[in-house]
Amino acid sequence: METPTQPKIKLRTRALSVGHLRAFEAVARHLNFRIASEELALTQSAISRQIQGLEDEVGVSLFLRHTRSVELTGAGQQLLRAVMPSLENIDGAVRQIRRTSGRKIVSISTWASLSTQWLIPRMEAFQHDHPDIDLRIEATDNAVNLETSDVDLVLRYAKPGSVPKHATRLFGEQLALVANPLLLKSSRTIKKAADLAYFSLIEADHDNRFKHNEWLTWERWLVAQKLPDLEPKRWLYFNYSHQIVQAALTGQGIALCRLPLISDHLAKGDLIELLPTERMETPLAYWLIVGPRSGQRPEVQAFCEWLISQAAITAEAMGENP
């Protein structure tokens, strides 16, 4: 049985018009004309005409049409690799233009623990001083491409060598043993690490996928104390940092917490630090990274200045040298 051949198309040399690229990207992403037409609010025949027009312009077929499916040709795959980041850049620029023409908005991406425990409790002060600036917080563990997204800045938790050179270090990290003061009033006192055997210990779940988990475990702290075999009264496991803090606040046990994220609770007396001479450093730090298209906007500059000043207070509370 002979294989059907694609019709020969005369190659053109003039620059490509970009009107059909949105339809091409949608069909290539879904490999489905119907879904692409629904996404773009066009008819399937309109999408088909746009794809045919693009193929005429390019001079080769971009899709192989089967009875119930389509697939990209090699040329289609090559074009898609160029089109997707280009459209993302265009969309990002349009979002920026629209946003700057209306209300002043600063968009921040961070992860849930820092957002919940450190950033949100401080934001009222910024909003009081800057009532004309709106804030949008996106809590995610996923990496954000500041070149193409509409995020203005990201707050990240990483080792120094894994952040861009222009990143601003906010503060480092120490781990501290903390508990609700009422827990200690109803139990024996803790004068040395071995006394922890009489208490419940709250631990980060070893089964989660958080890549920095190895630095935050009781196992590492107990090894440093030369007590690797210590067994507490019981273990309580949680897979989010703010859950660990909440459990400690409600007196369910003793937690090994990131000091920057609980400094407010310590200052208010909601938690007390145990064995303060046994704090443990980690190689991780907290960073501010500003997007290349956002750094010159006054509202972003104002937020960054405020954020750095708040970070300095936290660093001082931790005993970090300026």
N, C-alpha and C positions, 0 to 999 in steps of 0.2 A: 504493500500500500504506500503510495507516494505521500511524502510529508508536504502539507500546503506551504507555499512560500509567501513571505510578506511582499506586498507590492513595493516596487521601487519608488522612492520619493526623491525628488530633486533636492540636493543639498543647497541651503541658502547661506549667504555670508554676512547678511546684515545683522545688526544687533537684535537680540530677542526682546519682544515686547513682554511685559510681566503680567498682563491681565489674567492669564490662565493659570498662573502658578499656584494660586490658592486652591483651585479645584484639583490640580494635579497632586498637591501635597495631601489633601484630604483623601482622595482615592488611594494614593500610595500608602497612606497610613492605615487605612481600613481594609484595603484590597477589596473594596465593595462600593459599587457606584450608588446603590440605594442609600447606604448609611452616610456616604459622603454628601449626597444631595440633601438628606434630612439635616445634617449638621450645618450646611451652608444655606438652608432654606431655599433651595432651587429644585427644579424638576430634574429627573434623571436624564431626560433628553438634553436639557441645558448643560448639565455636567458633561455628557458625552460629546456635545458640540465643542465645549471648551477644550477637552482633552484632544479631540481630533485637530482642532485649530493649533494647539501647542505642538502636536506631532508634525503637522505641516510646517510649522515654523522651525522646529529643530531639525527636521529632515530624516528622522528615523522613528520607528515605533517605540513607544515607551512602555506599553503594556501588551501582554499576550492575553487575548480574550478567549476564555473557554465558555462552555455552555452555562455553567453556574458559578464561575469564579474568574478572577483575573489575577495575573501575577506580573511583577515588574520584569522588564527585560534588563540586560546589563546596562544599557544606556539609561533606562529609567532609574535604576539603582544609583548610578553615577550622578544623575541630575538631582535625585532626592537628597543625597548627601550635601549638596550645595544649597538646595532650596530651604531645607528645614532650619538651619541656623540663620539664614538670611531673613526668613519670615519672622523668626523669634526676635531678631534685632529690630526689625521694623515695628512689630507689635509692641516691644518694650519702649521704643522711642515714642510711639503714639501715646502709650499710657502715660509716659512722663510729661508729654506736651499737654495732654488733657488735664493731668493733675495739677501742673504748675499754672494752668490758666484759671483754675478755680480756687478752692480752699487749699491752704497749706497742709500737706500731709507728710508725715515721716513714717515710712514702713520699715519695721524691724523684724528680722528673722532670728530666732533663738531656739533653744530646746526647752522642754516643759519645766524641768527642775529650776533652771535659772529664772525663767519667766515667772513662775509661781512664787518662788522663795525669795528672790532678790529684786527683780525688776518691778513687778507690779506693786509691791508695797511702797515703792519710792515714787511712783509715777504721779501721784497726786501733787507732789511739790512742783514737778515740772509743769503740770497743767495749770497750777495756780499762777505761776510766773509767766506762762506762755499760753493764755487762753485762746489765741488765734491759731494755734497749731494742733492739728488732729494727729493722733498716734494710731497706728495699726500694727498689732503684734501677731506674728505668725509663728506658732510653736511647732517645730519640726526637727527631727534628727537628720533629715536629708540635707545633703550639700546643696547650696544655692549658687547658681551662676549669676553673679552680679553684673556680668556683661549683657545678659539678655533678659533677666527677670525685672519685675517692677519693684523689687526690694531695694531699699536705700542703703541699709547696713545690716550686717550680721554680727551676732555675739556668739563666739565659739569657745569650746573647751578642748584644748589640744596641747601637745608638746611644742616647744618653740620652733623646731625645725619643720613643722608641718603647716605653718601659716604663711601667708604672703609677707614679703619684706616690709610692706607698708602697714601691716597690722599694728595696732596699739595694744600693748599689754596693760590690762586693767589691774589685775592682782594675781598672785600665785595661789597655791593651795596647801593647806595643812589639814590633817584629819584629827579630830578631837573626840574624846569619850564624853558623852553628855547623857543627862537623865532629867526627868521631872523631879524637882526637889522633894515633892511629897513621897515619891518612891523610896527615897533614902531615909526619910523620917520613919517609915514603917518597916524598914529592914536594917540589916547590919551595915556598918560604915565600910567604906572602901578606902583602905590605906595603901594597898599595893595591888599589883596586877592579879595576883593569885586569888584575891577576894572576889573576882568576877565569877568564880565558879558557883557562887550562891545566888546568882541573878540570871534572868533571861537576857539573852543577847540578840539584838536586832541586826539582821544581816542582809546585804544585797544578794539577791538570788543569783547563784552561780550559773543557772541555766539560761539567763537572758543573753542577748546578743550585743550588749553594750561593750564596745571594744576596750574601754578603759577600766573595766570591772576589776581586773587583777590588782590595781593599785588601791582599791577601796575596801578590801576584805579584812575581816577579823583575823583570818589565817596569817596574813602578812604582819599584822600588828603583834599577834601572839608569838610569832617566830622571833620578832625583834626583841620581845620581852623574855625570850628563852623559855616560853611556856607553850610549845607547839601542840602538846597533848591535852591542854586544858579543855574540859567539857563543862559548859554552863548548866544551869538548872534546866533550861530549854532554849531552843533556837526559834526565832521568828523570821521568816524570809519574805522580802518584798522585792519587786522588780523595778520600782521607781524611787528615786531619792526622796521626793516629797512624801511618799508613803512612810518611809523610814522615820523621817522627822516627825510626822504626825503620830506615829506609834510611840515615839519617845515622849512627845508632848502629853499624851494621854496616860503616861505612866506604865506602859506595857513592857518596858525593859530598858536596857542601856544600849545606846546606839553609837556607832563609829561614824561620825558625820563630817561632811565637808565644811570646814570652819567658815568660809566666806558666806555660805548659804544659811547659816544659823546665827550669825553675829547679832542680828536684831533680837532673836529669842534670848540669847545670853545677856544682852544689855537690859532687857526688860525683866529678866529673872524667870522667864517661863521654863528655861532649861538652865542647868548648872553644869559646868565643866568638871569632870573627874580626872584626877591625875594629870594636871596641866603640864607637868614637866615631861610627860610622855607623848606629846603631840608627834605626829608623823608627817613628814614632808612627802609630797608626790612630785614627779617631774612635770606635772600638768599646770596650765595657767589658763586664765580667762582673757579673751581677746576681743577687740573691736576692729571690724574690717568694714570700710566704707566703700560703696560702689563708685566706679570711675565717673559715672554721669551724675552722681548725687552730691559729691563733696563740696561743690561751689554754691549750693543752695543755702540761703541764710537759715532756713528752718532746720536743715540737717546739721549745719554747723552749731546752731544753738543747742540741739539735742546732744550732740557729741560732747560739747563743752560741759553740759550738765552731767552727762553720764560719767565722764572722766573725773569730775569733782566728787561724785558719789562713790566711785571706785576708790578714790584716794582715802575717803573716810573708812571704807571697809578694810583697805590695806593697813591703815593705821591701827584699827581695832584688832587686827591680827598680829600686830607687832612687826609688820614688814618695814624694812628700811626704805625711805623715800628714794 
